[in-house]
């Protein structure tokens, strides 16, 4: 355990940030999974589900959870799978 006051604060901040990042990543995975399912089944609202996933990916970038190039790659792959199923 840290003895230095600033390190104790840093540890508290890390716990909070870890929880926040974990929640963002979890929701991101859920949205991506829903989009893939909608694409496979040929759902009517697949485009709507894709837009929601895209929004969450962009939000993860703005929060610093994902790199912008990673986000671009994920959105591209999702769009490709969505278009292939149509």
N, C-alpha and C positions, 0 to 999 in steps of 0.2 A: 504494500500500500504506500502511496506517495505521502511524503512529509511536507512537501512544498505546497503552499497555499494555491499558487497558480495552477499547479498540476492537478490538485484536487478538483478545482473548478473545471479544468479541461476534461477530466474524467467524467464529471457530471454532464458536461455538454456533449461528450461523445455518446453517452448512453441515450440521451434525448434524440440526437441526430440519427443514431443507429435505428431506433424505433421508427422514426419518421421515414427514413429511407427504406426500411423493410416494408412498411405499409405501402409506399409508392410502388415498389417492385412487385409486391403481391398483387395489387390491383392491376398493374400492367400485365402481368402474366394471365390474370383472369380475362381481361379484355382481349388479349391476343388469342387465347384459347377459344373464347366465344366467337371471334371473327373466323378462325379456322373451321370451327364447327358449322357456322353459317355458310361458309364457302363450300364445304363438303356436301352439305345437305341441299344446297341450292335455295336457301331461304330467301323470301321476298325482301326482307329487311336487312340483307347482308351488307348493303352499302351503308346503311345507317349504323350498323354495328361496327363496320370498318372505320367510319368517321369518329365514333366514340373512342376506338382504340388509338387512332391517329392523334386525337386530342390528348389522350393520356400519355402517349409517347412524347409529344411535344412538351407537355407539362413536366415530365420527368427530366427532360433536357434543361428546362428553365430552372428546376430545383437543383440541378447538378448531380442527379442520380445517374443519368446516362450521358455519354458523349454524343455530340451532334452527328458525327459520322455513323455511330452505332444506330442512332435513331433513324437516320436516313436509310440505312441498310434494312432495318426491320420493317419500316413502312413500305419500302420497295418490294420486299419479299411478300408481305401481306397483300399488297395490291396485285402482284403477279399471280398469286394463288386465287385471289378473288376473281380476277379477269379470266383465268383459265377455267374456272368452274362455270362461268356464265355462258 
